[in-house]
Amino acid sequence: MKDKLLKIINHYGWNKQLKYIHSEYFELDEAIIKYECDEYYYYPEIEEGHKKHIAEEISDIMVMLKQFQYYYDITDEEINDIMLYKIDRQIERIKEENER
């Protein structure tokens, strides 16, 4: 997968892919908002088709993010370490908010 994603970003260039990732973010926003904020319908449980649509949009973004990750030679371990740090930091913030 890494070789294929590098081939894509190297073919189109980081600047074009950076512009493209914005449209992917927007499509995910639309998919989630359509489910969460539909003023005409209430969905007590997410419908399978809608869940699949959201999953597809998340996948599109992850493909784009992986392209940049590989382009800048960032390992999964580096990403996971930073994610864990940020998650723990946010949990601490939540704890502090709840103590007020």
DAGI-V164644 format. One record per pair of residues at least 4 apart in sequence whose C-alpha atoms are under 7 Angstrom apart, sorted by sequence separation. I is the first residue (numbers start at 0). GAP is how many residues later the second one is. If there is no record, write none. Layout:
i: (I | I)
gap: (GAP | GAP)
This chain:
i: (0 | 1 | 2 | 3 | 4 | 5 | 6 | 7 | 8 | 11 | 12 | 13 | 14 | 15 | 16 | 17 | 19 | 20 | 21 | 22 | 23 | 24 | 25 | 26 | 27 | 28 | 29 | 30 | 31 | 32 | 33 | 45 | 46 | 47 | 48 | 49 | 50 | 51 | 52 | 53 | 54 | 55 | 56 | 57 | 58 | 59 | 60 | 61 | 62 | 63 | 64 | 65 | 66 | 67 | 68 | 69 | 73 | 74 | 75 | 76 | 77 | 78 | 79 | 80 | 81 | 82 | 83 | 84 | 85 | 86 | 87 | 88 | 89 | 90 | 91 | 92 | 93 | 94 | 95 | 8 | 11 | 45 | 68 | 8 | 30 | 31 | 30 | 27 | 27 | 26 | 27 | 23 | 23 | 24 | 23 | 20 | 20 | 8 | 5 | 4 | 5 | 5 | 1)
gap: (4 | 4 | 4 | 4 | 4 | 4 | 4 | 4 | 4 | 4 | 4 | 4 | 4 | 4 | 4 | 4 | 4 | 4 | 4 | 4 | 4 | 4 | 4 | 4 | 4 | 4 | 4 | 4 | 4 | 4 | 4 | 4 | 4 | 4 | 4 | 4 | 4 | 4 | 4 | 4 | 4 | 4 | 4 | 4 | 4 | 4 | 4 | 4 | 4 | 4 | 4 | 4 | 4 | 4 | 4 | 4 | 4 | 4 | 4 | 4 | 4 | 4 | 4 | 4 | 4 | 4 | 4 | 4 | 4 | 4 | 4 | 4 | 4 | 4 | 4 | 4 | 4 | 4 | 4 | 5 | 5 | 5 | 5 | 8 | 22 | 22 | 23 | 26 | 29 | 30 | 30 | 33 | 36 | 36 | 37 | 40 | 43 | 58 | 61 | 62 | 64 | 65 | 68)
